[in-house]
Amino acid sequence: MINDSAYHDILKENLLSHLRHAVHSLYASRPNIAIQKFILSGDCANVPSLATFVQNEIGVNTSIAKPFSNMKISSSVNEAELLKHQSEFMQCIGLTLSKVIM
């Protein structure tokens, strides 16, 4: 992750533009649906204050994905490091669970 505040600001603004477009498209195609929460995942979810920024700008409760919150972590795994990067694993976990559940 790049630790440059100017980079983070540009990233936040670009993400916000895409989120606004997605929300507008969703509401235009499904006017009876209300978004109750955004859950951010992936590399960019760990940008400092991103969830707060999105919540303040969009007005929807926003949090960072925590896919390991209800899982037991093996003692052979560096738990602190895993939890630090857990939102980056969301797609892999989702794909894995889709194979288990099906």
Backbone as a printed PyTorch tensor [residue, N CA C, xyz], in Angstrom:
tensor([[[  0.8510,  -1.1740,   0.0000],
         [  0.0000,   0.0000,   0.0000],
         [  0.8930,   1.2310,   0.0000]],

        [[  0.5500,   2.1780,  -0.8210],
         [  1.3000,   3.4340,  -0.8840],
         [  0.8730,   4.3070,   0.2890]],

        [[  1.8410,   4.8110,   1.0480],
         [  1.5470,   5.6430,   2.2140],
         [  1.7650,   7.1170,   1.8980]],

        [[  1.0240,   7.6190,   0.9430],
         [  1.1300,   9.0080,   0.5200],
         [ -0.2640,   9.6310,   0.6440]],

        [[ -0.4010,  10.6560,   1.4700],
         [ -1.7310,  11.2330,   1.7110],
         [ -2.3380,  11.8380,   0.4430]],

        [[ -1.5260,  12.4210,  -0.4220],
         [ -2.0580,  12.9810,  -1.6750],
         [ -2.6330,  11.8650,  -2.5530]],

        [[ -1.9360,  10.7460,  -2.5950],
         [ -2.4180,   9.5760,  -3.3480],
         [ -3.7350,   9.0850,  -2.7520]],

        [[ -3.8060,   9.0080,  -1.4240],
         [ -5.0220,   8.5560,  -0.7620],
         [ -6.1930,   9.4840,  -1.0570]],

        [[ -5.9500,  10.7910,  -1.1000],
         [ -7.0140,  11.7470,  -1.3970],
         [ -7.5530,  11.5520,  -2.8080]],

        [[ -6.6550,  11.3530,  -3.7730],
         [ -7.0760,  11.1060,  -5.1590],
         [ -7.8650,   9.8050,  -5.2380]],

        [[ -7.3730,   8.7900,  -4.5600],
         [ -8.0550,   7.5000,  -4.5380],
         [ -9.4620,   7.6380,  -3.9570]],

        [[ -9.5890,   8.3520,  -2.8520],
         [-10.8900,   8.5430,  -2.2220],
         [-11.8620,   9.2560,  -3.1590]],

        [[-11.4110,  10.3070,  -3.8080],
         [-12.2860,  11.0620,  -4.7070],
         [-12.7190,  10.2190,  -5.9020]],

        [[-11.7910,   9.4330,  -6.4680],
         [-12.1500,   8.5720,  -7.5980],
         [-13.1220,   7.4840,  -7.1670]],

        [[-12.8710,   6.8980,  -6.0190],
         [-13.7690,   5.8750,  -5.5110],
         [-15.1530,   6.4670,  -5.2570]],

        [[-15.1830,   7.6440,  -4.6780],
         [-16.4480,   8.3100,  -4.3880],
         [-17.2420,   8.5520,  -5.6700]],

        [[-16.5750,   8.9540,  -6.7200],
         [-17.2360,   9.1720,  -8.0000],
         [-17.8810,   7.8770,  -8.5020]],

        [[-17.1590,   6.7800,  -8.4040],
         [-17.6880,   5.4780,  -8.8400],
         [-18.8360,   5.0170,  -7.9430]],

        [[-18.7070,   5.2260,  -6.6500],
         [-19.7820,   4.8380,  -5.7320],
         [-21.0590,   5.6290,  -5.9960]],

        [[-20.9160,   6.9220,  -6.1930],
         [-22.0950,   7.7490,  -6.4920],
         [-22.7900,   7.2700,  -7.7690]],

        [[-21.9920,   6.9510,  -8.7760],
         [-22.5450,   6.4480, -10.0310],
         [-23.2620,   5.1150,  -9.7980]],

        [[-22.6390,   4.2200,  -9.0460],
         [-23.2500,   2.9140,  -8.7740],
         [-24.5450,   3.0590,  -7.9890]],

        [[-24.5450,   3.9230,  -6.9870],
         [-25.7530,   4.1480,  -6.1920],
         [-26.8570,   4.7290,  -7.0670]],

        [[-26.5140,   5.7150,  -7.8790],
         [-27.4930,   6.3230,  -8.7770],
         [-28.0700,   5.2740,  -9.7360]],

        [[-27.2110,   4.4430, -10.3070],
         [-27.6660,   3.4040, -11.2410],
         [-28.5780,   2.4020, -10.5450]],

        [[-28.2140,   2.0180,  -9.3220],
         [-29.0400,   1.0680,  -8.5800],
         [-30.4100,   1.6520,  -8.3000]],

        [[-30.4440,   2.8750,  -7.7960],
         [-31.7290,   3.5030,  -7.4790],
         [-32.5530,   3.7670,  -8.7320]],

        [[-31.9020,   4.0470,  -9.8550],
         [-32.6350,   4.2760, -11.1040],
         [-33.2800,   2.9880, -11.6110]],

        [[-32.5930,   1.8650, -11.4290],
         [-33.1230,   0.5950, -11.9320],
         [-34.0140,  -0.1200, -10.9230]],

        [[-33.8450,   0.1910,  -9.6410],
         [-34.6380,  -0.4470,  -8.5840],
         [-35.0370,   0.5990,  -7.5440]],

        [[-36.0140,   1.4020,  -7.8520],
         [-36.3680,   2.5190,  -6.9680],
         [-36.9000,   2.1080,  -5.5970]],

        [[-37.3260,   0.8720,  -5.4350],
         [-37.8670,   0.4250,  -4.1530],
         [-36.8100,  -0.1430,  -3.2070]],

        [[-35.5650,  -0.1470,  -3.6280],
         [-34.4830,  -0.6860,  -2.8030],
         [-33.7840,   0.4510,  -2.0730]],

        [[-33.4360,   0.1960,  -0.8200],
         [-32.6750,   1.1660,  -0.0310],
         [-31.3790,   0.5090,   0.4360]],

        [[-30.2710,   1.1540,   0.1690],
         [-28.9770,   0.6370,   0.6240],
         [-28.8530,   0.9290,   2.1150]],

        [[-28.6180,  -0.0950,   2.8860],
         [-28.5010,   0.0630,   4.3340],
         [-27.0550,   0.1390,   4.7960]],

        [[-26.1400,  -0.4770,   4.0400],
         [-24.7500,  -0.4940,   4.4810],
         [-23.8260,  -0.8000,   3.3080]],

        [[-22.6560,  -0.1390,   3.3090],
         [-21.5730,  -0.4710,   2.3950],
         [-20.5170,  -1.2160,   3.1990]],

        [[-19.9980,  -2.2910,   2.6240],
         [-18.8800,  -3.0000,   3.2350],
         [-17.7400,  -2.9390,   2.2320]],

        [[-16.6750,  -2.2440,   2.6120],
         [-15.5220,  -2.0630,   1.7320],
         [-14.5710,  -3.2350,   1.8700]],

        [[-14.0230,  -3.6700,   0.7420],
         [-13.0410,  -4.7550,   0.7800],
         [-11.9770,  -4.5070,  -0.2810]],

        [[-10.9250,  -5.2920,  -0.2200],
         [ -9.8350,  -5.1630,  -1.1710],
         [ -8.7010,  -4.3150,  -0.6230]],

        [[ -7.6660,  -4.1510,  -1.4330],
         [ -6.4740,  -3.4070,  -1.0240],
         [ -6.7970,  -1.9980,  -0.5540]],

        [[ -7.6570,  -1.3280,  -1.2700],
         [ -7.9420,   0.0810,  -0.9650],
         [ -8.7840,   0.2660,   0.2910]],

        [[ -9.4200,  -0.7780,   0.7710],
         [-10.2370,  -0.6540,   1.9790],
         [ -9.4000,  -0.2440,   3.1860]],

        [[ -8.1010,  -0.5020,   3.1320],
         [ -7.2130,  -0.1640,   4.2500],
         [ -6.6550,   1.2520,   4.1800]],

        [[ -7.0920,   2.0380,   3.2130],
         [ -6.6710,   3.4430,   3.1570],
         [ -7.1960,   4.1240,   4.4200]],

        [[ -6.3460,   4.8000,   5.1570],
         [ -6.7790,   5.4200,   6.4090],
         [ -8.0160,   6.3050,   6.2460]],

        [[ -8.9740,   6.1000,   7.1100],
         [-10.2130,   6.8860,   7.1880],
         [-11.1290,   6.7290,   5.9740]],

        [[-10.9160,   5.7420,   5.1360],
         [-11.7390,   5.5840,   3.9350],
         [-13.1980,   5.3020,   4.2850]],

        [[-13.4370,   4.4050,   5.2190],
         [-14.8210,   4.0640,   5.5720],
         [-15.5670,   5.2890,   6.1050]],

        [[-14.9130,   6.0630,   6.9350],
         [-15.5270,   7.2810,   7.4680],
         [-15.7940,   8.2790,   6.3550]],

        [[-14.8390,   8.4170,   5.4490],
         [-14.9860,   9.3260,   4.3070],
         [-16.1960,   8.9350,   3.4620]],

        [[-16.2950,   7.6510,   3.1170],
         [-17.4130,   7.1800,   2.2880],
         [-18.7320,   7.3980,   3.0180]],

        [[-18.7740,   7.0500,   4.2890],
         [-20.0000,   7.2130,   5.0690],
         [-20.4350,   8.6690,   5.1190]],

        [[-19.5060,   9.5740,   5.3340],
         [-19.8320,  10.9980,   5.3970],
         [-20.2940,  11.5430,   4.0480]],

        [[-19.6780,  11.0790,   2.9720],
         [-19.9950,  11.6060,   1.6420],
         [-21.2650,  10.9960,   1.0430]],

        [[-21.4840,   9.7200,   1.2490],
         [-22.6270,   9.0280,   0.6510],
         [-23.8280,   9.0220,   1.5980]],

        [[-23.5540,   9.0640,   2.8980],
         [-24.6370,   9.0480,   3.8730],
         [-25.1820,   7.6650,   4.1740]],

        [[-24.3560,   6.6470,   3.9400],
         [-24.7620,   5.2690,   4.2130],
         [-23.7430,   4.6660,   5.1770]],

        [[-24.2290,   3.9510,   6.1900],
         [-23.3470,   3.2910,   7.1370],
         [-22.3070,   2.4620,   6.3740]],

        [[-21.0310,   2.6360,   6.7000],
         [-19.9450,   2.0030,   5.9470],
         [-18.9340,   1.3870,   6.9070]],

        [[-18.4840,   0.1810,   6.5780],
         [-17.4530,  -0.4740,   7.3850],
         [-16.4880,  -1.2130,   6.4700]],

        [[-15.4210,  -1.7010,   7.0510],
         [-14.4280,  -2.4730,   6.3190],
         [-14.7020,  -3.9520,   6.5570]],

        [[-14.6320,  -4.7380,   5.5100],
         [-14.8960,  -6.1750,   5.6080],
         [-13.9320,  -6.8370,   6.5930]],

        [[-14.4900,  -7.7250,   7.3980],
         [-13.6960,  -8.4860,   8.3670],
         [-14.0880,  -9.9600,   8.2490]],

        [[-13.6350, -10.6180,   7.1830],
         [-14.0850, -11.9870,   6.9290],
         [-13.6180, -13.0200,   7.9510]],

        [[-12.6000, -12.7060,   8.7240],
         [-12.1000, -13.6740,   9.7000],
         [-12.6470, -13.4410,  11.1010]],

        [[-13.5850, -12.5270,  11.2560],
         [-14.0530, -12.1590,  12.6000],
         [-14.6890, -13.3220,  13.3480]],

        [[-15.2790, -14.2750,  12.6550],
         [-15.9130, -15.4200,  13.3240],
         [-15.1920, -16.7310,  13.0380]],

        [[-13.9310, -16.6380,  12.6550],
         [-13.1530, -17.8420,  12.3540],
         [-12.0490, -18.0200,  13.3810]],

        [[-11.7600, -19.2710,  13.6710],
         [-10.6450, -19.5740,  14.5560],
         [ -9.3730, -19.5640,  13.7000]],

        [[ -8.3840, -18.8110,  14.1510],
         [ -7.1230, -18.6750,  13.4130],
         [ -6.1060, -19.6570,  13.9930]],

        [[ -5.4820, -20.4120,  13.1360],
         [ -4.4630, -21.3750,  13.5710],
         [ -3.3140, -20.6610,  14.2660]],

        [[ -2.7490, -21.3090,  15.2560],
         [ -1.6140, -20.7300,  15.9810],
         [ -0.3710, -20.6190,  15.0990]],

        [[ -0.3550, -21.3280,  13.9740],
         [  0.7910, -21.2450,  13.0630],
         [  0.7290, -20.0170,  12.1530]],

        [[ -0.3850, -19.2830,  12.2310],
         [ -0.5730, -18.0880,  11.4040],
         [ -0.3210, -16.8490,  12.2500]],

        [[  0.3530, -15.8650,  11.6690],
         [  0.5600, -14.5900,  12.3430],
         [ -0.7760, -13.8530,  12.3190]],

        [[ -1.5300, -13.9740,  13.4090],
         [ -2.8950, -13.4490,  13.4560],
         [ -2.9490, -11.9370,  13.2640]],

        [[ -2.0290, -11.2150,  13.8720],
         [ -2.0350,  -9.7490,  13.7480],
         [ -1.8470,  -9.3310,  12.2910]],

        [[ -0.9460,  -9.9900,  11.5960],
         [ -0.6950,  -9.6620,  10.1890],
         [ -1.8830, -10.0560,   9.3160]],

        [[ -2.4730, -11.2030,   9.5940],
         [ -3.6380, -11.6530,   8.8420],
         [ -4.8040, -10.6720,   9.0020]],

        [[ -5.0820, -10.2730,  10.2360],
         [ -6.1900,  -9.3570,  10.4960],
         [ -5.9380,  -7.9810,   9.8990]],

        [[ -4.6850,  -7.5930,   9.8280],
         [ -4.3270,  -6.3040,   9.2240],
         [ -4.7310,  -6.2620,   7.7460]],

        [[ -4.6550,  -7.3940,   7.0800],
         [ -4.9180,  -7.4660,   5.6350],
         [ -6.1950,  -8.2420,   5.2960]],

        [[ -7.0490,  -8.4940,   6.2760],
         [ -8.1710,  -9.3940,   6.0440],
         [ -9.1380,  -8.9400,   4.9570]],

        [[ -9.3430,  -7.6480,   4.7990],
         [-10.3010,  -7.2050,   3.7790],
         [ -9.8170,  -7.5190,   2.3640]],

        [[ -8.5130,  -7.7250,   2.2190],
         [ -7.9520,  -8.0530,   0.9140],
         [ -8.2850,  -9.4780,   0.4830]],

        [[ -8.7480, -10.2950,   1.4160],
         [ -9.0490, -11.7010,   1.1270],
         [-10.5190, -11.9620,   0.8130]],

        [[-11.3540, -10.9320,   0.8040],
         [-12.7880, -11.1180,   0.6440],
         [-13.1740, -11.8870,  -0.6190]],

        [[-12.5940, -11.5420,  -1.7370],
         [-12.9630, -12.2150,  -2.9830],
         [-12.5770, -13.6920,  -2.9300]],

        [[-11.3910, -13.9810,  -2.4340],
         [-10.9590, -15.3760,  -2.3280],
         [-11.8590, -16.1670,  -1.3950]],

        [[-12.2060, -15.5750,  -0.2710],
         [-13.0710, -16.2560,   0.6900],
         [-14.4520, -16.4780,   0.0960]],

        [[-14.9800, -15.4570,  -0.5700],
         [-16.2880, -15.5940,  -1.1970],
         [-16.3110, -16.6980,  -2.2430]],

        [[-15.2840, -16.7570,  -3.0700],
         [-15.2150, -17.8110,  -4.0870],
         [-15.0710, -19.1820,  -3.4450]],

        [[-14.2800, -19.2620,  -2.4010],
         [-14.1050, -20.5400,  -1.7000],
         [-15.4130, -20.9800,  -1.0710]],

        [[-16.0830, -20.0720,  -0.3740],
         [-17.3560, -20.4400,   0.2630],
         [-18.4310, -20.7970,  -0.7580]],

        [[-18.3970, -20.1520,  -1.9220],
         [-19.4090, -20.4840,  -2.9320],
         [-19.2580, -21.9320,  -3.4040]],

        [[-18.0480, -22.4490,  -3.3910],
         [-17.8050, -23.8440,  -3.7700],
         [-18.2100, -24.7810,  -2.6410]],

        [[-18.0400, -24.3600,  -1.3970],
         [-18.3910, -25.1850,  -0.2430],
         [-19.9020, -25.2880,  -0.0990]],

        [[-20.5840, -24.1550,  -0.2730],
         [-22.0220, -24.1050,  -0.0680],
         [-22.7780, -24.8000,  -1.1900]],

        [[-22.2700, -24.7410,  -2.4050],
         [-22.9510, -25.3310,  -3.5520],
         [-22.7730, -26.8060,  -3.4810]]])
